Amino acid sequence: MSAQPRLLPWPGPAGKPCYLVSDADGAGYLSRLADEMEAVQLQMGAELIGHARLLLRDRKADARELRYLSNRLIEALQDALRIAESRGGRLPVSGECESDGPTQANEGDG
């Protein structure tokens, strides 16, 4: 089993955080699906920034358009923060890396 549950990039029931506990070390189906979802969410956020820049330059943009943009930006930021939290939670603890020195993972080692 992996040491730390992975925060998934989608919410669970009632919008609560959803976690994956796996012994596949990121190679399982749900881990790969989560990786793909994170990539899509980050790409969508990057594209949204481009749209936001264009809309904010448009002096004719009305309040309804700006509210819609704000809501999409909030969603993209929430996705990015969830991804950052998930990835940060999977980083090795600094004390583990420093005391053990560099490690190499080989398949078949147990």
Backbone torsions as a table, in degrees:
resi	resn	phi	psi	omega
1	MET	NA	146.2	176.3
2	SER	-70.9	151.6	-175.5
3	ALA	-68.3	-33.4	-172.6
4	GLN	-126.5	130.8	174.3
5	PRO	-61.9	144.4	-179.5
6	ARG	-93.8	127.2	172.8
7	LEU	-73.3	121.4	-177.8
8	LEU	-82.7	155.3	-175.5
9	PRO	-78.9	7.4	176.0
10	TRP	-126.4	150.5	-180.0
11	PRO	-77.7	156.5	174.3
12	GLY	-87.6	-163.9	178.8
13	PRO	-56.8	141.7	178.5
14	ALA	60.7	23.3	176.1
15	GLY	77.5	8.0	-179.2
16	LYS	-78.3	156.7	179.3
17	PRO	-58.8	144.9	-179.4
18	CYS	-119.3	130.9	-175.1
19	TYR	-120.4	152.6	175.3
20	LEU	-118.4	126.9	173.0
21	VAL	-111.0	121.4	-173.0
22	SER	-142.8	152.5	173.5
23	ASP	-105.5	10.3	-176.4
24	ALA	-88.6	-0.9	179.3
25	ASP	49.9	46.9	176.2
26	GLY	83.2	1.7	-177.5
27	ALA	-100.2	-4.5	-178.4
28	GLY	-76.4	167.3	-177.8
29	TYR	-58.0	-49.4	-177.6
30	LEU	-66.6	-35.4	176.8
31	SER	-63.8	-44.3	178.7
32	ARG	-65.4	-40.4	177.7
33	LEU	-62.1	-42.3	178.1
34	ALA	-63.4	-41.7	177.8
35	ASP	-60.1	-44.2	179.4
36	GLU	-64.0	-42.1	179.8
37	MET	-64.1	-41.8	177.5
38	GLU	-60.5	-42.6	179.9
39	ALA	-62.4	-42.2	178.6
40	VAL	-65.0	-45.0	-179.3
41	GLN	-61.9	-43.0	179.8
42	LEU	-67.1	-39.1	177.5
43	GLN	-64.8	-42.6	178.3
44	MET	-62.7	-39.8	177.4
45	GLY	-62.3	-42.5	179.2
46	ALA	-63.5	-42.5	178.1
47	GLU	-65.2	-37.9	179.5
48	LEU	-62.9	-37.2	177.2
49	ILE	-59.8	-42.4	177.2
50	GLY	-61.0	-44.2	177.4
51	HIS	-63.6	-39.6	-179.7
52	ALA	-62.6	-43.7	179.4
53	ARG	-59.5	-42.8	179.6
54	LEU	-65.4	-46.1	-177.6
55	LEU	-65.6	-38.4	-179.1
56	LEU	-70.3	-22.2	175.0
57	ARG	-79.4	-19.3	-177.6
58	ASP	-81.5	107.9	-178.5
59	ARG	-68.3	-13.9	179.7
60	LYS	-91.4	-1.3	178.9
61	ALA	-63.4	132.0	-177.5
62	ASP	-96.6	174.7	-175.5
63	ALA	-61.7	-36.9	-179.8
64	ARG	-62.6	-43.9	178.8
65	GLU	-65.1	-41.3	-179.7
66	LEU	-68.6	-36.1	175.7
67	ARG	-64.7	-43.5	179.0
68	TYR	-61.0	-46.6	177.7
69	LEU	-58.9	-44.8	-179.9
70	SER	-59.8	-43.0	178.9
71	ASN	-63.9	-41.7	178.3
72	ARG	-66.8	-38.2	177.6
73	LEU	-64.9	-38.6	176.8
74	ILE	-62.2	-44.8	179.1
75	GLU	-61.4	-43.6	-179.8
76	ALA	-64.9	-39.1	178.5
77	LEU	-66.9	-40.9	177.2
78	GLN	-60.7	-42.4	177.6
79	ASP	-61.4	-46.5	-178.1
80	ALA	-63.5	-40.0	178.7
81	LEU	-66.7	-39.0	178.0
82	ARG	-64.6	-41.1	178.3
83	ILE	-63.9	-44.3	179.2
84	ALA	-62.3	-42.5	178.6
85	GLU	-63.4	-43.0	179.8
86	SER	-63.0	-47.3	-179.0
87	ARG	-68.8	-37.7	177.4
88	GLY	-64.0	-36.4	178.9
89	GLY	-68.7	-18.3	-179.9
90	ARG	-97.8	-2.0	176.9
91	LEU	-73.6	146.1	177.2
92	PRO	-67.1	146.8	176.8
93	VAL	-67.0	136.1	-173.6
94	SER	-57.4	-36.6	178.9
95	GLY	-64.0	-33.7	179.8
96	GLU	-67.1	-42.4	-177.0
97	CYS	-71.5	-42.8	-175.3
98	GLU	-69.9	-39.9	-175.8
99	SER	-77.0	-31.1	-177.0
100	ASP	-90.0	-14.7	-175.9
101	GLY	75.5	-173.6	-179.1
102	PRO	-66.0	142.2	179.1
103	THR	-121.8	152.8	175.0
104	GLN	-125.6	133.1	177.9
105	ALA	-101.7	123.8	176.7
106	ASN	-117.5	138.9	176.0
107	GLU	-63.1	140.1	178.8
108	GLY	95.7	-17.4	176.6
109	ASP	-71.9	141.9	-177.6
110	GLY	-143.3	NA	NA
